[in-house]
Amino acid sequence: IKHAQQAVGDIRRVVYNLRPPALDDLGLAGALRAQAAEYGASGVHFSVRVPDSLPPLPAAVEVACYRIAQEAMTNAVKHAQARHCSLTLSIDGALALEVADDGRGLPPDLPAGMGLASMRERAAELGGQCRIDAIPGGGTRVLASLPLG
């Protein structure tokens, strides 16, 4: 029975990693707002700007956008020592995501970690791109463009 319970737990984790339940429960905008609110408990102030209504998006685009945003917000909280972080979604032929923080920025000799690489890979898998740039004067900006079709 113990092995069966472990297997069920493993399966649940795999399914969650494939498509977070928040996307089905809240939609992309709601899931991003909920994630920002959760991270806001860390003391970082988050602002989320999304269109009033998003068109139906391909599931893979929703998951990639959510995961890229989640990683960028995690970095703002864990590594950047940010006070403020903004997340903006827009659609103009592609889904555009911008996450910007006012933290300490990227060190020039930063080794590419799994998080930064995974953001770029998620966008590239969909034919999009993801850039991670230092903001002059301090901070980091993640810009992802995810094609819709």
Backbone hydrogen bonds, N-H to C=O, Kabsch-Sander energy under -0.5 kcal/mol:
donor,donor_aa,acceptor,acceptor_aa,energy
5,Q,1,I,-2.4
6,Q,2,K,-2.2
7,A,3,H,-2.4
8,V,4,A,-2.4
9,G,5,Q,-2.2
10,D,6,Q,-2.6
11,I,7,A,-2.5
12,R,8,V,-2.5
13,R,9,G,-2.1
14,V,10,D,-2.2
15,V,11,I,-2.7
16,Y,12,R,-2.6
17,N,13,R,-2.4
18,L,14,V,-1.8
19,R,15,V,-2.4
23,L,20,P,-1.6
24,D,20,P,-0.7
25,D,21,P,-2.6
26,L,22,A,-3.1
27,G,22,A,-0.6
27,G,23,L,-1.2
30,G,26,L,-0.8
31,A,27,G,-2.6
32,L,28,L,-2.4
33,R,29,A,-2.3
34,A,30,G,-2.6
35,Q,31,A,-2.3
36,A,32,L,-2.4
37,A,33,R,-2.5
38,E,34,A,-2.3
39,Y,35,Q,-2.5
40,G,36,A,-1.9
41,A,37,A,-0.6
41,A,38,E,-1.1
42,S,39,Y,-2.1
43,G,40,G,-1.9
44,V,39,Y,-0.6
45,H,83,R,-3.0
46,F,44,V,-0.5
47,S,85,C,-2.1
49,R,87,L,-3.1
50,V,48,V,-0.5
61,V,58,P,-0.5
62,E,58,P,-2.1
63,V,59,A,-2.5
64,A,60,A,-2.3
65,C,61,V,-2.7
66,Y,62,E,-2.6
67,R,63,V,-2.8
68,I,64,A,-2.6
69,A,65,C,-2.6
70,Q,66,Y,-2.7
71,E,67,R,-2.4
72,A,68,I,-2.5
73,M,69,A,-2.8
74,T,70,Q,-2.4
75,N,71,E,-2.4
76,A,72,A,-1.9
77,V,73,M,-2.0
78,K,74,T,-3.3
79,H,75,N,-2.1
80,A,75,N,-2.0
82,A,76,A,-1.4
85,C,45,H,-2.4
86,S,100,A,-3.0
87,L,47,S,-2.7
88,T,98,E,-2.8
89,L,49,R,-2.6
90,S,96,A,-2.1
92,D,94,A,-2.1
95,L,146,L,-2.9
96,A,90,S,-3.4
96,A,94,A,-0.6
97,L,144,A,-2.7
98,E,88,T,-2.4
99,V,142,V,-2.2
100,A,86,S,-2.4
101,D,140,T,-2.3
102,D,84,H,-1.7
104,R,80,A,-2.6
110,L,107,P,-1.8
113,G,111,P,-0.8
117,A,113,G,-2.1
118,S,114,M,-2.7
119,M,115,G,-1.8
120,R,116,L,-1.7
121,E,117,A,-2.7
122,R,118,S,-2.6
123,A,119,M,-1.7
124,A,120,R,-2.6
125,E,121,E,-2.5
126,L,122,R,-0.6
126,L,123,A,-1.2
127,G,124,A,-1.9
128,G,123,A,-2.7
129,Q,145,S,-1.8
131,R,143,L,-3.1
133,D,141,R,-2.9
135,I,139,G,-2.4
138,G,135,I,-2.6
140,T,101,D,-0.7
141,R,133,D,-3.0
142,V,99,V,-2.9
143,L,131,R,-2.8
143,L,141,R,-0.5
144,A,97,L,-2.8
145,S,129,Q,-2.7
146,L,95,L,-2.8
148,L,93,G,-0.8
